[in-house]
Amino acid sequence: MKKILLMLVVAAAAGYGLLSYHFILFDNNLKIIKKTGIRYEDTFVDARGVKKLGLALKPELIAAGINDVIGQIDGPVKKPQEIK
């Protein structure tokens, strides 16, 4: 009985830990960002290829700091310069 209770506590702690972070798979690496709240939404996110723009539009990911992570991976977004 003690083993079952211990396994349930460990499983609950692991589930809580997984739901507290965004796991974002980019082309070459995996980034982990702390969530602003504990929810199932956007726990595991696929950002390979051109899906990065879609990430920058999700309010929960913006609050968690996805724009900073995309900037670290692709470099800072530069504003277009005027043509003279």
ZIHU-V919195 format. One line per field, one symbol per residue. phi: phi as a letter, one per 20 degrees, with the letter a starting at -180 (. if undefined). burial: I if it has 9 or more other ideal C-beta (glycine too) atoms within 8 Angstrom, else O. Layout:
phi: ???
burial: ???
//
This chain:
phi: .ffffffffffffffffffeceddeegdbddccffebebfglfdcecfmeffffffdegffffeofffffffeenffeffefee
burial: OOOOOOOOOOOOOOOIOOIOIIIIIIOOOOIOIOIOOOIOOIIOIOIOOOIIOOIIOIOIIIOIOIOOIIIOIOOOOOOOOOOO
//
